[in-house]
Amino acid sequence: MPVRQWVRVFITFSVLLAASACQQDLGDDRTGNPSSPLPPAGWYSVYFTQPTSSKGSSLRGGPDQSLADAIRLARASVDVAVLQLDLWSIRDALLEAHRDGVKVRLVVESDYSDNPELQELVEAGIPVLGDRREGLMHNKFTIIDRQDVWTGSMNYTITDGYRNNNNLVRIHSPQLAQNYTVEFEEMFVDDSFGPGSPANTPNPIVTENGTRLESCFSPDDGCESKLVSLIEEAQQSIHFLAFSFTSDRLADALIERIEAGVEVSGVMEETQAKSNNGTEFNRLRSAGAEVWLDGNPRNMHHKVLIIDEQIVMFGSYNFSFFAETHNDENLIILHHPQITAQFMKEFEKIYAQAKP
């Protein structure tokens, strides 16, 4: 094993021993220093992009830096499934892990497979597989050492990491990582994408640190039905952030809850709400939902659903027909008030910047 990798293992072990004495049900919003990365504390971390901050203008210190640091600490494997990659931080971390003997594999959307950053990975000997089909390989997730899952709405691009509104969440859970590994290997090993992929998620419901986590992969797991059931359970409030919202079933479920007296409010990406013929924007507003257009001059790219400020859903899954039936997607439903509160804070910030 290279000396640098022994040093990395020692640092990781030492910090984890120190962290074991602390309460683990804590999030972590730190970004590391790439010269001496440390593993995040706690069993989860929640990150949001900050397009209007100095980080947004400098293109430094965003969520990608924390992911890059985690990749540098990988000891055995890094599996990445992402629509698009052009962030140098992620490219450099993957190259470094590969040089240190870590098994690195990528699945990408073929439409973006000629990106220079991806070609550099290929030239270094890292296997990169494109989906080679009409539907999108729209996932955005990374599995590290089959222990940690990083997922959310953020593509690994400059635009998504620094100009668009996005989320990135790390969850330490071997069972959840097993779900994502099975999904990854359906694509990478079996070359099975889209509607042809099997519904074989081994642990659809996972309990981690007393928290219920549900994972769903589209189009094989029926994610839309899970979200409809989630909406139907709402008793007080539903908040959502949607890049694309064209699902009649989800809109029907929201309207039913409005009629039952549940508060429904949301923000949609303006370009999608105005240009997409199937948008549910006007229909939801007419039904009494407090739905607004986003105020980001670039894109509000979240795909977030919050139920009663207790449950949050996030991932790559847009509220759309193509997400449900054509694309390769993933989402997580977390029953955790503290994590949900972080998403509520992001919702409130974006809602305050929104317009009619």
C-alpha positions as CSV (number, residue, x, y, z in Angstrom):
1,M,0.0,0.0,0.0
2,P,1.5,3.4,-0.9
3,V,2.8,5.5,2.1
4,R,0.1,8.2,1.5
5,Q,-2.6,5.6,1.8
6,W,-1.2,4.3,5.1
7,V,-1.2,7.9,6.4
8,R,-4.7,8.4,5.2
9,V,-5.9,5.2,7.0
10,F,-4.1,6.3,10.2
11,I,-5.7,9.8,10.1
12,T,-9.2,8.3,9.4
13,F,-8.8,5.7,12.3
14,S,-7.6,8.3,14.8
15,V,-10.4,10.8,14.0
16,L,-13.1,8.1,14.1
17,L,-11.8,6.9,17.5
18,A,-12.1,10.5,18.8
19,A,-15.5,10.9,17.2
20,S,-16.9,7.7,18.8
21,A,-17.1,9.4,22.1
22,C,-19.4,12.1,20.7
23,Q,-23.1,11.8,20.0
24,Q,-23.4,10.6,16.4
25,D,-26.9,11.9,15.7
26,L,-25.4,15.2,14.6
27,G,-25.1,16.7,11.1
28,D,-21.9,18.3,9.9
29,D,-21.7,21.3,7.5
30,R,-17.9,21.6,7.5
31,T,-15.9,21.7,4.3
32,G,-12.5,20.2,4.6
33,N,-9.0,21.3,3.5
34,P,-7.9,19.2,0.5
35,S,-4.4,19.1,1.8
36,S,-5.5,17.3,5.0
37,P,-9.0,16.0,4.7
38,L,-10.8,14.7,7.7
39,P,-13.9,12.4,7.7
40,P,-17.2,14.2,8.4
41,A,-18.5,13.8,12.0
42,G,-21.8,12.0,12.7
43,W,-23.7,9.6,10.6
44,Y,-25.0,12.2,8.1
45,S,-24.0,15.6,6.6
46,V,-26.2,18.0,4.7
47,Y,-24.8,20.5,2.3
48,F,-26.5,23.2,0.2
49,T,-25.0,25.3,-2.6
50,Q,-24.7,29.0,-2.1
51,P,-25.0,30.8,-5.4
52,T,-25.1,34.3,-3.9
53,S,-22.2,33.9,-1.5
54,S,-18.5,34.4,-2.0
55,K,-18.2,30.6,-2.5
56,G,-20.5,31.0,-5.5
57,S,-18.4,33.7,-7.1
58,S,-15.0,32.1,-6.3
59,L,-16.0,28.6,-7.4
60,R,-14.3,27.3,-4.2
61,G,-15.4,25.7,-1.0
62,G,-18.8,24.3,-2.2
63,P,-20.3,20.9,-1.4
64,D,-18.0,19.4,-4.0
65,Q,-15.0,20.1,-1.7
66,S,-16.4,17.9,1.1
67,L,-17.2,15.1,-1.4
68,A,-13.7,15.4,-2.9
69,D,-12.2,15.2,0.6
70,A,-14.2,12.1,1.3
71,I,-13.1,10.5,-1.9
72,R,-9.5,11.1,-0.9
73,L,-10.1,9.2,2.3
74,A,-11.5,6.1,0.4
75,R,-9.6,2.9,1.3
76,A,-11.2,0.3,-1.1
77,S,-13.7,1.6,-3.6
78,V,-15.5,4.7,-5.0
79,D,-18.5,4.2,-7.3
80,V,-20.0,7.2,-9.0
81,A,-23.2,7.5,-11.0
82,V,-23.7,11.0,-12.3
83,L,-25.3,12.7,-15.2
84,Q,-22.4,15.1,-15.8
85,L,-18.9,15.8,-14.4
86,D,-16.7,18.8,-15.0
87,L,-15.6,19.8,-11.5
88,W,-11.8,19.7,-11.2
89,S,-12.1,19.0,-7.5
90,I,-13.9,15.7,-8.1
91,R,-11.8,14.8,-11.1
92,D,-8.6,15.3,-9.1
93,A,-9.9,13.4,-6.1
94,L,-10.9,10.4,-8.3
95,L,-7.5,10.4,-10.0
96,E,-5.7,10.5,-6.7
97,A,-7.8,7.7,-5.3
98,H,-7.1,5.6,-8.4
99,R,-3.3,6.2,-8.2
100,D,-3.5,5.0,-4.6
101,G,-5.0,1.7,-5.5
102,V,-8.6,2.4,-4.8
103,K,-11.1,0.8,-7.2
104,V,-12.8,3.7,-9.0
105,R,-15.8,3.2,-11.4
106,L,-18.1,5.6,-13.0
107,V,-21.5,5.5,-14.8
108,V,-22.5,8.6,-16.7
109,E,-25.0,10.0,-19.2
110,S,-23.6,9.3,-22.6
111,D,-24.6,12.8,-23.9
112,Y,-21.8,14.2,-21.6
113,S,-19.3,11.4,-21.8
114,D,-16.9,13.5,-24.0
115,N,-16.3,16.1,-21.3
116,P,-12.6,16.7,-21.0
117,E,-12.6,15.9,-17.3
118,L,-14.2,12.5,-17.9
119,Q,-11.8,11.8,-20.7
120,E,-8.9,12.5,-18.3
121,L,-10.3,9.8,-16.0
122,V,-10.5,7.3,-19.0
123,E,-7.0,8.1,-20.0
124,A,-5.8,7.4,-16.5
125,G,-7.3,3.9,-16.7
126,I,-10.5,4.5,-14.7
127,P,-13.5,2.7,-16.3
128,V,-16.3,5.0,-17.3
129,L,-19.5,3.6,-18.8
130,G,-22.1,5.6,-20.6
131,D,-25.8,4.6,-20.8
132,R,-26.0,4.8,-24.6
133,R,-29.7,5.2,-24.8
134,E,-32.5,7.8,-25.3
135,G,-33.5,8.1,-21.6
136,L,-31.2,9.8,-19.2
137,M,-28.9,8.3,-16.7
138,H,-30.0,11.1,-14.4
139,N,-28.6,9.8,-11.0
140,K,-26.2,11.9,-8.9
141,F,-24.7,9.6,-6.3
142,T,-21.4,8.3,-5.0
143,I,-20.7,5.3,-2.8
144,I,-17.5,5.2,-0.8
145,D,-16.1,1.9,0.6
146,R,-19.7,0.5,0.5
147,Q,-20.3,2.4,3.7
148,D,-21.2,6.0,2.8
149,V,-23.7,7.3,0.2
150,W,-23.5,10.8,-1.1
151,T,-26.6,11.8,-3.1
152,G,-28.9,14.8,-3.8
153,S,-29.8,17.0,-6.7
154,M,-26.3,18.3,-7.5
155,N,-24.5,17.2,-10.6
156,Y,-20.8,17.3,-10.3
157,T,-20.5,20.4,-12.4
158,I,-19.4,24.1,-11.9
159,T,-22.9,25.2,-12.7
160,D,-24.7,22.9,-10.3
161,G,-22.1,23.2,-7.6
162,Y,-21.9,27.0,-7.6
163,R,-24.6,28.7,-9.7
164,N,-27.7,26.6,-9.2
165,N,-29.6,25.9,-6.0
166,N,-28.8,22.2,-5.0
167,N,-28.4,19.8,-2.1
168,L,-25.9,17.1,-1.4
169,V,-26.3,14.7,1.5
170,R,-24.0,12.1,3.0
171,I,-25.4,9.1,4.9
172,H,-23.2,6.5,6.6
173,S,-25.2,3.3,6.4
174,P,-23.8,0.0,5.0
175,Q,-27.4,-1.2,4.3
176,L,-28.2,1.9,2.3
177,A,-24.9,1.7,0.6
178,Q,-25.8,-1.9,-0.4
179,N,-29.0,-0.6,-2.1
180,Y,-27.0,1.9,-4.0
181,T,-24.3,-0.6,-4.9
182,V,-26.9,-3.0,-6.3
183,E,-28.3,-0.2,-8.4
184,F,-24.9,0.9,-9.6
185,E,-23.9,-2.6,-10.6
186,E,-27.1,-3.1,-12.5
187,M,-25.8,-0.3,-14.7
188,F,-22.0,-0.8,-14.6
189,V,-21.8,-4.6,-14.5
190,D,-25.1,-5.8,-16.1
191,D,-25.4,-2.9,-18.6
192,S,-29.1,-2.6,-17.6
193,F,-30.6,0.9,-17.7
194,G,-34.0,2.5,-17.7
195,P,-37.2,0.4,-17.9
196,G,-35.2,-2.8,-18.4
197,S,-33.6,-2.7,-14.9
198,P,-35.0,-5.1,-12.3
199,A,-36.8,-4.1,-9.1
200,N,-34.3,-5.8,-6.7
201,T,-33.4,-3.2,-4.0
202,P,-32.3,-5.4,-1.1
203,N,-33.2,-3.0,1.8
204,P,-36.0,-0.7,0.7
205,I,-36.4,0.5,4.3
206,V,-33.4,0.9,6.6
207,T,-33.1,2.1,10.2
208,E,-29.9,4.1,10.9
209,N,-29.4,5.5,14.4
210,G,-33.1,5.2,15.1
211,T,-34.0,6.9,11.9
212,R,-36.2,5.4,9.2
213,L,-34.7,5.7,5.7
214,E,-36.5,4.6,2.5
215,S,-34.7,4.4,-0.8
216,C,-36.2,4.2,-4.2
217,F,-34.8,3.8,-7.7
218,S,-36.6,4.7,-10.8
219,P,-38.1,3.5,-13.1
220,D,-38.2,0.0,-11.4
221,D,-39.3,0.8,-7.9
222,G,-42.5,2.8,-8.4
223,C,-41.2,6.0,-6.8
224,E,-44.2,8.1,-7.8
225,S,-46.6,5.8,-5.8
226,K,-44.4,6.1,-2.8
227,L,-44.5,9.9,-3.0
228,V,-48.3,9.9,-3.4
229,S,-48.6,7.8,-0.3
230,L,-46.3,10.2,1.5
231,I,-48.4,13.2,0.5
232,E,-51.6,11.5,1.5
233,E,-50.1,11.1,5.1
234,A,-49.6,14.9,5.5
235,Q,-51.7,16.4,8.3
236,Q,-50.5,20.0,8.6
237,S,-48.2,21.1,5.8
238,I,-46.4,20.2,2.6
239,H,-43.5,22.2,1.2
240,F,-41.7,21.4,-2.0
241,L,-38.9,22.7,-4.2
242,A,-39.2,21.4,-7.8
243,F,-37.0,22.0,-10.9
244,S,-39.6,20.2,-13.0
245,F,-43.2,19.4,-11.9
246,T,-45.3,17.6,-14.6
247,S,-46.7,14.7,-12.7
248,D,-50.5,14.6,-12.7
249,R,-50.6,12.0,-9.9
250,L,-48.5,14.1,-7.6
251,A,-50.5,17.2,-8.3
252,D,-53.8,15.4,-7.8
253,A,-52.5,14.2,-4.4
254,L,-51.4,17.7,-3.4
255,I,-54.8,19.2,-4.4
256,E,-56.6,16.5,-2.4
257,R,-54.6,17.6,0.7
258,I,-55.4,21.2,0.0
259,E,-59.1,20.4,0.0
260,A,-58.5,18.6,3.3
261,G,-57.1,21.8,4.9
262,V,-53.4,21.0,4.6
263,E,-51.1,23.9,3.8
264,V,-49.3,23.4,0.5
265,S,-46.5,25.8,-0.6
266,G,-43.7,25.4,-3.1
267,V,-41.2,27.0,-5.4
268,M,-40.7,25.9,-9.0
269,E,-37.9,26.7,-11.4
270,E,-39.1,29.6,-13.5
271,T,-37.9,28.4,-16.9
272,Q,-39.5,25.0,-16.5
273,A,-42.8,26.4,-15.1
274,K,-43.1,28.8,-18.0
275,S,-41.9,26.8,-20.9
276,N,-43.0,23.2,-20.2
277,N,-46.4,22.4,-21.6
278,G,-47.0,19.8,-18.9
279,T,-46.2,22.0,-15.9
280,E,-48.6,21.8,-12.9
281,F,-47.8,25.4,-11.8
282,N,-51.0,27.0,-12.8
283,R,-53.2,24.1,-11.8
284,L,-51.7,24.0,-8.3
285,R,-52.1,27.8,-7.8
286,S,-55.7,27.6,-9.0
287,A,-56.3,24.9,-6.4
288,G,-55.0,27.2,-3.6
289,A,-51.4,26.2,-3.3
290,E,-48.9,29.0,-2.4
291,V,-46.6,28.2,-5.4
292,W,-44.1,30.7,-6.7
293,L,-41.4,31.0,-9.3
294,D,-37.8,30.9,-8.2
295,G,-35.6,34.0,-8.0
296,N,-32.3,32.5,-9.0
297,P,-31.2,33.9,-12.4
298,R,-29.7,30.5,-13.1
299,N,-31.6,27.4,-12.0
300,M,-33.4,26.3,-8.8
301,H,-32.5,22.7,-9.3
302,H,-33.7,21.0,-6.0
303,K,-36.1,18.1,-6.0
304,V,-37.4,18.2,-2.4
305,L,-40.6,17.3,-0.7
306,I,-41.2,18.1,3.0
307,I,-44.1,16.6,5.0
308,D,-45.3,18.1,8.3
309,E,-41.7,19.4,8.8
310,Q,-40.9,15.9,10.0
311,I,-40.1,13.9,6.8
312,V,-38.0,15.0,3.8
313,M,-37.6,13.5,0.4
314,F,-34.6,14.4,-1.8
315,G,-32.5,13.0,-4.6
316,S,-32.2,13.2,-8.4
317,Y,-35.9,12.4,-9.0
318,N,-37.9,15.3,-10.6
319,F,-41.6,15.3,-10.2
320,S,-42.1,14.3,-13.8
321,F,-43.3,11.6,-16.2
322,F,-39.8,11.0,-17.6
323,A,-38.3,10.6,-14.1
324,E,-40.9,8.0,-13.3
325,T,-40.9,6.0,-16.6
326,H,-37.7,6.6,-18.6
327,N,-34.7,7.9,-16.6
328,D,-32.4,6.2,-14.1
329,E,-33.1,8.1,-10.9
330,N,-32.8,7.7,-7.1
331,L,-34.5,9.3,-4.1
332,I,-34.4,9.0,-0.3
333,I,-37.2,9.5,2.2
334,L,-35.9,10.4,5.6
335,H,-38.0,10.5,8.8
336,H,-35.8,12.8,10.8
337,P,-36.9,16.2,12.2
338,Q,-33.4,17.6,12.5
339,I,-32.4,16.9,8.9
340,T,-35.8,18.0,7.8
341,A,-35.3,21.3,9.6
342,Q,-32.2,21.9,7.5
343,F,-34.2,21.5,4.4
344,M,-36.9,23.7,5.8
345,K,-34.3,26.5,6.3
346,E,-33.2,26.1,2.6
347,F,-36.9,26.1,1.5
348,E,-37.6,29.3,3.5
349,K,-34.5,31.0,2.0
350,I,-35.6,30.1,-1.6
351,Y,-39.2,31.0,-0.9
352,A,-38.2,34.4,0.4
353,Q,-36.4,35.1,-2.9
354,A,-39.3,33.7,-5.1
355,K,-41.7,35.8,-7.2
356,P,-45.3,35.3,-8.5
